């Protein structure tokens, strides 16, 4: 699984892990912060939330256009510096007046711009590693591993956001609203780690940076493949078809930070116990990840020493979980943002499973193409919202109240089992693993060589539009019964899947 990958993959993946940890720490509490700090209702908080996500994913097309001219590495470094300033502004507690709101919005613009320069270009550099014929057949698996590394950072983010906020409240004496800013400050520290990793291991991927940096290093530029105008057009059209479909996936998927978080806050039980309660401790999830990877290592290792080390890791993780179970007495308090840890946990834990499955299918000559995997991903996402619709039927309408400080907040009106959201995130993650890393790999492979940065930016523009449409969940929250809200997302995912299957011949022609 980890063998025969270019060395630069790990450096680029870890640099992205640091940046993503900070981003998801901020995002875990952002929607709740908007409602609490600025007295916004669900629809306005959703509007700002979705606009920010749109900005984060739209600006990579600008970053890609610049990188195609000035080099990917230069844009990555510039992006980190701009993001740092944005997170620094966001971490300053200024209260909830108009000035504070303006500073917050300016910070979001800077974070979006910095991410636009950083994220897409880093992924182009990953794709460039696989232009080397030695690694060409490892592209899909390489992007799966890269995607897994991103989610290691995201796995710890919700716990970090909650614990740091609680520490600021209890130990430092900050008000509930001001304490949110300490969660945002984590992103500043994570960016310092990210840029340190990038430059410490730059020698392993410098040839992928493009522009003057690679030339100065004496790296031989790979010959640019010349395509006819007709072939270039076919590839761009195919990519645009994929972009059109993924809009609706991200619209549905990123409800995890909006309507699904509202559901966790207002309709899900706020405490748990026993084995279920253990799921809300991130270290227990890490132990499960060690068991999964230990099992794969045990069965794939070719030496007795390797099998022995894997067995020790598995035994240690099992002993840790056993001890944790003996200590699991009483109830565990559940905060709504903590549910967001389950998606990255599933990504990290299930990546080797998906890679093994597709490797087996490939050995039999039956592995689906990347476009077909994307279509299957849409069907899986639809099934996740089917589950939410079924178990939301008959629940009361969302309600709001005003707290002592005059802030508009959601009212807790039901105690649905946490297992509903835990399972929903599992199903959504299956869809994500079929769609996101495969889509990025498809773009890096199919994009005309002269427009790699621009086409990767196009992927993010599609994601941006989807994230803008995330705000629909905020507007639907309240006026409609919950089962109707989830059914709307089911319908959109199913229609997107049907469109994808209808275009399959054209897509597979260039794949």
N, C-alpha and C positions, 0 to 999 in steps of 0.2 A: 504493500500500500504506500509506504513512504520511500520505497527504493526507486532508483533511476529517475529522480527529479532533479532539475537544475538547482545548484546551491543558492542562487539568488532568490528562489521562491520563498525560502524560509525567512530571509531578511526582509523582503518586501511584505510578507504576510504579518510578521511581528510588528513592523512599523505601522501597518494598518490596524493591528489589534489594539495598540495603544491609543490611536486616535478614536477608534470606534468605542472603546471603553468609556472615554470621556463624553462622547456624543450620546451614548445610550444612558449614561448616568444622568445627564441633563434631561433627556427625553422622558425618562421613567416617571418623573414628577412634574413635567412641564405643564400638562393640561390641567392638573389639579392646582398647580401654582397660579395659573392664569385666573382660575375661578376664585381662589381664595384671596389673592393679593390685590386684584383689580376689580373685584365684585362683578365679574362677567358671568352672564348666563351660559348655558351649555352651547348654544349656537355661536355666540361671539368667541368663546374660548376655542371652539372647533374651527372657526374661521381663521383665527391667528395661527393655531396649530397647523392647519393644513396649508396655509400660505407659507409658513416657514419650511415645512417639508417640501413644498413645491420649489421654493428657492434653492434649497440644498441640492435638489436633484435636477433642476433646470440649468443651473450655471455651469455644470460640467461641459456643456456644449461650447460655452465660451472658453473654458479652460482647454478643451480639446483643440479648438481652432487656434488658440495661442500656442499650444504645445507643438502642433504640426509645423509651426514656423520657428519657434524659439527653443524647443526641446522639452521633453517630458519632465526631466529631473529638475530643471529650473522652476517649472510651474509647481511641482510638488513642494519644494522648499518654500517658495513664496506663499503658497496656500497655508502651510502650517503656521507661518508667522502671522498672517491675517486672522486665521482662526483664533490664535492665542489672544490677540487683542479683543476679539469679540467675546470670548468666554470670560476674559478679565472684567470687561464692562458688566457682563451679566451677573458676575459673582459679587458685585457691590450692592449691599442692601440700601435702597433709596426710598423705600416705602411704596405707597400705592397711588401717588398723585400723578398729575399729567406729565411732569418732568420725568418721573421714574418710568412711566410708560414709554416716553419718547426714547430714553436711553436704552430701554429693553429692546425696542424695535430696531434701533441702530445696531445694537449688538447682534441681533438675529441676521441683519443684512451682512455684517462682517463675517459671521460664521458661515452663512450661505455662500458668500463669495470665496472664502478660503477653502471650503469643502469642494466647491466647483473646480478650483485649480488643483486640488490634491487628489480627490477620490478617483475620478475617471482616468487620469493620467497614470496613476499608480497601477491601475488594472491594465492599461495598455502596455506598461513595462513588463507586467507579468506575462501577458500574451506574447510579447517580443522574445521572451526566454524560449518559447516553444517554436520560434521560427527556425531554430537550430534543428536540422534533420535528426539529430540524436534523440531529441525529446518530442518530436512532432506527434507521435502516437500517444503521448501522455498528457495532451492538452486538457481534455475533459477532467481527468483525475486530478491534474494540477490545480485547476480552478475549483474543484470540490474541496481540496485541502486548503486552498487560499480562503475559500468561503468559511470553512470550519474555523480557521484561525480568527477571522473577524468575530465570530460568534463566541469565542472564548472570552473576549473582552466584554461582549454584550451580556454574557452569562452572569458576571459578577456585578454588572452595573446597577440593577434594581436594588440589590442588597446594600451596595455602597451608598446609593442615594438615600435610602431609608435610614441606615445607621448613622450616616453623617448628619442628617437632618435631626435625628433624635439626640445626638451628642450635642449639637449646637443649642438645642432647646433645654436639655437637662443639665449639662455640665457648664455651658457657657452662658446660659440664661437668656438666650435670644427668643424673641416672640416666634410663634409658629410660622408666620409669613416670612420674617427675616431669615429664619433657619434654612429655607429652601435655597438661599444663595450659596450656602456652604456646599450643597450638593453640586451646584454649577461650577464651583471653584475646582472641583476634582478634575474637570476637563483641562484646566491649565496645566496641572501637574502631569496628566497623561500625555499631553502634546510634547512636553519636554522629553519624556521617555521615548516617544515616537521618533522625534528628530535625532535623538542620540543613537537609537538603533539604526536608523537610516544611514547616518554617516559612519558609524562604526563598521558596517558591513558593506559599504558602498562598492568595494572592489569586486564583489560577487555579481553585481548587476549593472555596473556603470556603462557597459556596452549597450544597454537597452534605453538609456536616457535620451538619446537623440540630441540634435543641436551641437553646439560647440564643445560640450562637456565630453562627449564620446570621442569626437575628433581629436581633442587635446590629449586624450588618454592614449591615442594611437590605435584605438580599436578600429578594426576593419568594418566598414559599413556594409551591411548585408545588401546585396543587389535588390533593387525594387522591382517587383514583378510587374511587367507591362501588360495591361489588360486592354482589350478593345473597348470602344465606347459602348457597344451593345452589351458586352459582359459586365462592364461597370454598372450600366443601368439595371441589368437583371439583379445584380447583388444588392444595389441600393433599394430597389423596389421590394425585394424579399425581406430585407432588414426592416423596412418601413411597415410591412405587414405584421411582422413580429412585434414591433414597437406598439402598433395599434392594439394588439391583444393584451400586452402586459400592462397597459394603462389600467384595465379593469381588475387585473390581479392585485396590483398595489393599492388600488382604491379599496378593495375588500380586505386585503391582508393587513394594512396599516390601521384598521379599526382597533388593532390591539392597543394602540396608544390613546384611542378616543372612546368610541362607543363601548368597546369591550372593557376598557378601564372604568367607564361609568357604570357598566353592569357589575363589575367587581366591587365597586364602591357602594352601590345602592341596592343591589339585589343578592349579593353573595355573602354567605356566612362569614363573620369577621373573626372567627376563632376555629381552631381545629385541634385534633388530638390523635395519639397513636401513630400508626404508620402514615396516615394521611398528613398529620402534622409534621412528620419528618421531611416531607416533600418541600416544606417552606424554609428549610435550612440549606443554603447553597452548598455547604461542605458535604452534605449527604448526597447531593446530586453529583458533586465532583467524584465521590467514592464510586458511584455507579458508572461514571465515565471511565474510571480506572479499571473497573471490572470488565467493561465492554472491550476496551483496547487491550487489556491483558489477555482476554480470551482469543482475540484475533492474533495477537502476538504468539500465544501458546501454540495455536494450530498452524500458524504460518512459519514459525521459526524452524530453521534447518539444523540447529545444533541443540545439544542437551543443555548447554549453559543458557541459551536463549529461552528454552522452555522452562528451565528452573527459575530464572528471574521473573518470567511472566507469572508462574505459579505463586511466587512469593508476593508479587504485587496484588494478585487476585485475593490471596488469603488475607493480606493486611487490610485491603478494602472491605472484605466481608467481616472481619473482626471489628473494624471501626463502625460499620453499620450495626452490627450486633450490640456493641456497647451503646451506641446512640439510642437503640431501641429500649435498652434497659433504663435509660435515663429519660425516656419520653413519657413522663408522668404529668398529669394535668393538661391544660390547654395551651395552645400557641396562638398568640394574637396574629391576625392576618391583615396586612395593609394592602390596599388595592394595587399599588405599583409592583408589588412582589410577584404578581402573576406574570409579569413580562420576562421573568427569568426562565420560564419554561420553554419558550421558543428557542433561544440560543442553546439551552441545555439539550433539547432534542436535536438541534442541528449538529452539535459536537458529537453527541452519542450515536446518532444515526448515520453520519457521513460514512464511516467504514462499512456499515451495513449496505447502504446504497451503492457504494463503490464495488463491494464484493458481488452484489446482485448484477450490476451492469457488466462487470468483468466476466461473470459466468455466462451471461447472455451473449456477450461478444465472442466468447470462445465457441459458442454454438451457432454463431452467425445470426443471432436473433435480437441484438441490441437495438432498441428504437433509435431513430435519428433524434437530433436535438430538437427540431420543430415538433416532432411527435411527443417527446417528453414534456414540452411546454404545454401542449394541448391536454395531456393527461393531468398535468399540474392544475389546470383550470378546473377540471372535473373534481379533483380531490378537494380543492378549495371550496367548491360549491357544496360538497358533502359536509364540510365543517359547519357551514351556516345552516344547513338542513338540521343538524343536531341542535344548534342553538334555537332554531325556530320551534322545534318539537317541544323542547323543555322550557321554552318561554311562554308557551301557550297557557293562557289563564292567569298569568302574573299581572299585578296591578300596573297602571301607567306610572312612568317616572314622575317624581314629585320634587319640588325644591322648597327651601326654607331660607331664612336670613338669620345668621348667627349673631352673637352679641356685638361683634365689631361691625355689623352691617353688611357682611359679605354674603352673596348669594351662593348657596352650596346645595348639592344634591342631598336628598333625604333618604336614609336607609329604610327601605320598606319591605324587604324580604330576606330570607336566609337560605338561598339556594345552595346546595352542596358545592364546595370548591371543585369537586371532580368534574363538573360540567366544563368549566373553563380549562382545567388541566387537560382534559381530553380534546377539547376544541383546538387548543394550541398544538397538540400532537398531530392532529389531522392537517391543520394548516401548515405545519412544518414539513410534512410529507409533500404537500403541494409546492412549497417553497424550494425544496431540494430538487424537485423535478424541473422547476422553472428558472430560478435565479442563477445558480452557477452554470447551468446548461445554456441559458440565454447569453450570459457574458462570454462564455466560451465560443458560442456560435457567432457572436459579433466579432470577436477577435480573429476568428478563422475566415469569415466571409467578407468582412469589410475590405474594400479596395485599398491596397497598401498605402496609397497617397492620402487616404482620408481616414486612417485608423483612429486618430484622435477625435475627429469630427463624428464618426459613426458611433464610437463609444459614448461620446457626448449625446448622441441621438437616443441611445438606450436610456440615459439618465433623464433626457427630456420627457420620454414616455413615462418614466417613473415619476417625474415631477408632476405631470398632468394627473396621473393617478393619485398622487399625494394631495394635490389641490382638491380633487374630488372626494378625498377622505372626509372633508368638512361636511359632506352630505349627511354623514352619520350624525353629526352634531345637530343639524337642522331637523332630522327625523326623530331625534331623541326627545320624546315628550308628546308631540302631536299624534303619534301612531302607536298602536299596540306593538309590543316588542317583537312578537312573532312575525308581524308584517315587515318591520325593519330588517330582520334577518332574511326574510324571503326575497326582499329586493336585491340583496347581495347574491343570493342563490341564483336568481334569474340572470343577473349580469355575468356571473361566472360561466353559467351554462351557455349563454349566447356567444360568449367569447370563445369557448371551446369548440362550438359548432362552426364558427367562422374559421378557426384555425384548421380544423379537419377539412373544410371546404377548399382551403388554399394549400393543402399539404403537398400536392404534386409540384407546384411551383416552388415551394420552399425547399423541398428535398432535392430539387434539381441543382441547387447551388451549394447545398450542405456538404 
